[in-house]
Amino acid sequence: MSEPALSQVPAGVPIGAVSIRRLGPADLPQVTAHFLRLSSRSRRLRFGGVVSDTFLEQYASAIFEAVSIVFGAEVDGVLRGVTEIRGSITQWTQHAEAAISIEDAWQDRGIGDALLKRIIRAARNRGIAQLYMVCLHENRKMKHLAHKNEAILDYSVDSVEGRIVDLHPSFRSLFEEWYDEASLYLSDMVRAERG
């Protein structure tokens, strides 16, 4: 299904063909490359401090190990944004944390909102009642996304926690996720057949 947030990209700003899809272990090289392309500022805002390439490689290598769901935004076939939610080590619980990273050149184009909406839907469909996000106080883009998606924002000295509460699956949310997964499966089959 198309992402309405992507239609908010300002006219005349070329972003190429954008697709949001669920990622899996086979996408690890692209996820790692995405994290390594993040600027030092984007790394600090995403991970809450200065992080090295080694840290990013280790983080990426563990992203699919726990109970997690990861979505990516591809622009012309290159992964430019990643969002994830994580449960406990072995199961989904009532609370999960969400995180988003978008490469600098692709920010402010609706991709972060599209990724967040997709991850909220995935959380809702897994019975997660509360999704939370933590960001540095200075991360105005993340605070804006959280507020736009009806998060309750709690401010501390150096960070902000956004909580999206009262999530419940609906027929529509379940159908939309099923449709997206089925569409991806079919397009992967066609792509594989064309070789």
N, C-alpha and C positions, 0 to 999 in steps of 0.2 A: 504494500500500500504506500502511496506517496506520503511524504512528511509535510504537513502544512507549514511548519516553521521554515522550511527551506524556501517557500514561496515569498518569504519576507526579505529575501536577499535583495538589496537595492538594485534597481534597474541599471544595466550597464556594467555591473561588476561580474566579470566572468568567473564562475567557479567550476565549470565543467560538469561532468555527470557525477552527481553525488548519490551514493547509496548507503543506507544504514543496514547493517546485517549483524547477526550474532556471530561471534568469533569462537573458535575452538583451538585445541592444541596445535593443529596444522598451521595456524596463523601466528604462532610464536615468533618467527623471524620478522614478520611485519610489525607486530606489537613492539618488539625490542627496537626495531629501526625507528618507529614512531617516537618512543620515549627518548631515544638518543638524539632525535631532531629537535626536541623541545629546547627553547632558549634557556639560559640560566635563570631568568626571571620567571618563565613559565614553570620550570622545574621547582623553584622555590615556592611558588604559589600552589602548585599541585601537591607537593610532598611536605610542605610546611617548613622547609629549610633548604640549605644548600646540599645537593646530592651529586655524587660522582657518576661517571659512566658505569663503573663497576656496580654501584648500588642499583642503577636502573636495569642493568642486565640481570642481576639477581632478582629484583622485584618482578621483572617480566617473566623470568623462568618459573616463578611460583604462582603466577596469576591464575593458571588453570588447575592448580593442585587442590585447593580447598573447595568447599561448596561455593561456587561463584557463577555469575553470569556476566559475560563480557560482550559488549556491542562495539562495533567500529563504524566510523564514517569514512568511506572511501571516496576520494575525488579523482576521477579518471584512473581508477584502479590502484591508487596509492592511499594507504591508511593515514588519515590526517587528524583523526580524533578517536578517543577511546573512552568508554564509560564502563564501570563495573559495579556490581554489588557483591558483597560477600556475606555468607551466613557463618555459622560456626564451622568447625573443622569437618563435621560429619553430616550436618543437617541444616535445614532452614529453621530459623527461630522467628519470633514475633518482631524482632528488630534487626535491621541490616544497615550497613554503611554503604553509601554511594560515593563515587569519585569520578571526575571527568578531567580529561586533558585534551586540549586542542592546540595544534601548532599555531604559532603566532600569525602567520600569513592567512590563516583560515578562521581566525576569531572574528566576532561581530558579524557573522553571516547567517546566523540561525542554526548552525550545526550543533552547538552546545545544547540549545533548547530541544532540538529534535532528539539528541541522544538522551537527555534527561527524561523526556516524555516516554521514550522507549524503555528506559530502565525502571521508571515508576510503574509502567504497565506490567513489566516482568515481575516486579516485587509484589504488586497487587495480586497477580495470578498465582503466586506461590504462598499466599496466606501471610505475607509479611504485613503486619499492622502499622509499623512505623519505620520509615526510611529516614536516615539522618545523614547529613553532610557536614563536615567540619572544614573551615577554611580560615586563612589568616584574615585579620580585621581589614587589611588593605585590599583584599581580593574583591573589588566592587563588582566584577563580572559574575563571579559565583554567587555573591549575595543577591544580585539582580535576578539571576536564574532561579535561585531558591524562592525568592519572594514572588516572582512571576508564576511559579508552580505551587503557590499557596502554602509555602513552608512557614512555620513559626520560627522566628529568628531569636536566638538567645546570645547576647553579647557578653564577652568577658574582656579582660584587659588586652589580650593579643589575638584572640580568635573569635569566631562566630560559629555557632552550631545551628544549622537549619534542620527542622524536623517536619516531615510530611507525614501527617497522622491520619488515622481512620481510613486506611486503604482496604478495600474489599473488592474481590473479583466480580465482574459482571459478565453477562453473556457477550456483550460487545468486546470487552477487553480480552476475553478468552478467544473469541472468534478472530479478532485482529491479530493476536499472536499466532494462532494456528495458521491463518492465511499467510502471514509473513514467512513463517517457517516452511510452509508448503511451497510457496513461490520460490524461495531460495533453493530448496531441494530440487525443484524442477529446472530452474535455470542452471544449477550446477550440473545436472544430468545432461542438459542440452550442450553446455560448454564442453563437458567431457567427451560427448559424442562427436562434436566438431573437431576435437583434438587440438 
